[in-house]
Amino acid sequence: MNVEVTPLPGIGTRQDFMTRSGRRVGVVTYRDGRFDLIISQRDDPDACSASIPLTPEESATLANLLGAPQLVAQLRDEQRDVVGIATKQLPIVHGSPFDGRTLGDTALRSRTGASVVAVVRAGDVHPSPRPDFVFTGGDLLVVVGTSDGLKAAADLLAHG
């Protein structure tokens, strides 16, 4: 997929791409950290037909919604022949017991038997996080384990 990056002097950058249906979709990243999700005209990328302002938290949530399912699907494909193992996405909700705390603080593996294999944050995948990895509200954890272990992990992350 060809992503065009266009500097916007004094503003930031625009990154966009052409969808198969012929629509131009992109993001304007402002120098002050704001984002706009944009839809532009096919033949004129400067002619914006829709613009949705997003806070950094909203853009991170959207990135997680778009990125995490692909990672989980890949892990499921790789584990297809391994009986008894499943993969699940578990969120770190803003203000939850582990928002701002480390993976080691959860003692997740020893308490549930499940393992965090990646953390998706603002569209960036952090594979194999170390015990000192600090969670932030909005993170999406990719966890592998038995179905019982995954249920226990979800409960632990939600309630402490």
C-alpha positions in Angstrom: 0.0 0.0 0.0 1.4 3.4 -1.0 1.2 6.0 1.7 1.8 9.5 0.6 3.4 11.8 3.2 3.0 15.5 2.6 4.6 18.2 4.8 2.2 21.0 5.7 4.5 23.9 6.5 3.7 25.5 9.9 1.0 22.9 10.5 2.4 19.3 10.5 2.1 16.5 8.0 -0.6 14.7 6.0 -0.4 11.0 5.5 -2.9 9.4 3.2 -3.5 6.4 0.8 -6.0 5.4 -1.9 -8.5 2.7 -0.9 -9.5 0.0 -3.3 -12.9 1.7 -3.7 -11.1 4.8 -4.9 -11.4 7.0 -1.7 -8.5 8.8 -0.3 -8.2 8.3 3.5 -5.6 9.9 5.7 -4.5 11.6 8.9 -3.3 15.2 9.4 -0.9 15.2 12.3 -0.5 18.7 13.8 2.6 20.0 15.4 0.8 20.5 18.7 -0.2 16.7 18.8 -3.7 16.9 17.5 -5.0 14.7 14.7 -7.7 14.9 12.0 -9.0 11.8 10.3 -9.6 13.0 6.7 -11.4 11.8 3.5 -10.1 13.6 0.4 -11.3 13.6 -3.2 -9.7 10.9 -5.4 -8.2 13.3 -7.9 -7.4 16.2 -5.5 -5.9 15.2 -2.2 -6.1 18.8 -1.1 -9.9 18.8 -1.5 -11.0 17.4 1.8 -14.6 16.1 1.8 -14.7 15.1 5.5 -12.5 15.9 8.5 -12.9 14.4 12.0 -10.8 16.0 14.7 -9.4 13.4 17.2 -7.8 13.9 20.5 -4.6 11.9 21.1 -6.6 9.4 23.2 -9.2 9.0 20.5 -6.6 8.5 17.8 -4.8 5.9 20.0 -8.1 4.1 20.5 -8.8 4.1 16.7 -5.3 2.8 16.0 -5.7 0.0 18.5 -9.1 -0.9 17.0 -7.5 -1.1 13.5 -4.2 -2.7 14.4 -4.8 -5.2 17.2 -7.2 -7.5 15.3 -4.6 -8.1 12.6 -2.0 -9.1 15.2 -4.5 -11.4 17.0 -5.5 -13.0 13.7 -1.9 -13.7 12.9 -1.3 -15.3 16.3 -4.5 -17.4 16.0 -3.3 -18.7 12.6 0.1 -19.6 14.1 -1.6 -21.4 17.0 -4.3 -23.1 15.0 -2.8 -26.6 15.5 -2.0 -26.1 19.2 -4.9 -27.5 21.2 -5.9 -25.7 24.4 -4.2 -22.4 23.6 -6.2 -19.3 22.8 -5.4 -15.6 22.2 -7.4 -12.7 23.5 -7.3 -8.9 23.4 -7.6 -7.4 26.9 -7.8 -3.6 27.4 -6.1 -1.5 30.1 -9.0 1.0 30.8 -8.2 4.5 31.9 -8.2 4.6 35.7 -8.1 0.8 36.0 -6.0 -0.8 38.7 -3.0 -1.3 36.3 -3.2 2.1 34.5 0.3 3.5 35.1 1.7 0.3 36.6 4.1 -2.3 35.2 3.4 -5.7 33.7 5.5 -7.1 36.6 3.0 -5.5 39.1 0.2 -7.7 37.6 2.0 -11.0 38.3 -0.2 -12.1 35.5 1.6 -15.2 34.4 2.1 -16.6 37.9 -1.5 -15.7 39.0 -3.3 -16.8 35.8 -1.0 -18.9 33.7 -1.6 -16.5 30.8 1.1 -14.5 29.1 1.2 -11.0 27.6 2.8 -11.5 24.2 2.3 -7.9 22.9 0.9 -4.5 23.8 -0.7 -2.3 21.2 -0.5 1.4 22.0 -1.6 4.1 19.6 -1.2 1.7 16.7 2.4 0.7 17.7 3.0 -2.9 18.6 5.3 -3.6 21.5 6.1 -7.3 21.3 7.2 -9.4 24.2 7.0 -6.6 26.8 9.4 -6.9 29.8 8.2 -6.9 33.4 9.2 -3.2 33.7 6.8 -2.2 30.8 4.4 0.5 32.1 0.8 0.2 31.0 -1.2 3.2 30.0 -5.0 3.6 29.8 -6.0 2.7 26.3 -3.4 0.0 25.9 -4.6 -3.3 24.3 -2.8 -6.4 25.6 -2.5 -9.4 23.4 -2.6 -12.4 25.8 -2.1 -16.1 25.2 -3.2 -18.9 27.5 -5.9 -21.4 28.2 -9.5 -20.3 28.2 -9.6 -20.4 32.0 -6.3 -18.5 32.2 -7.6 -15.8 29.8 -10.8 -15.4 31.9 -8.7 -15.0 35.0 -6.4 -12.5 33.2 -9.4 -10.4 32.1 -10.7 -10.4 35.7 -7.3 -9.5 37.2 -6.7 -6.7 34.7 -10.2 -5.2 35.3 -10.4 -5.5 39.1 -6.9 -6.0 40.4 
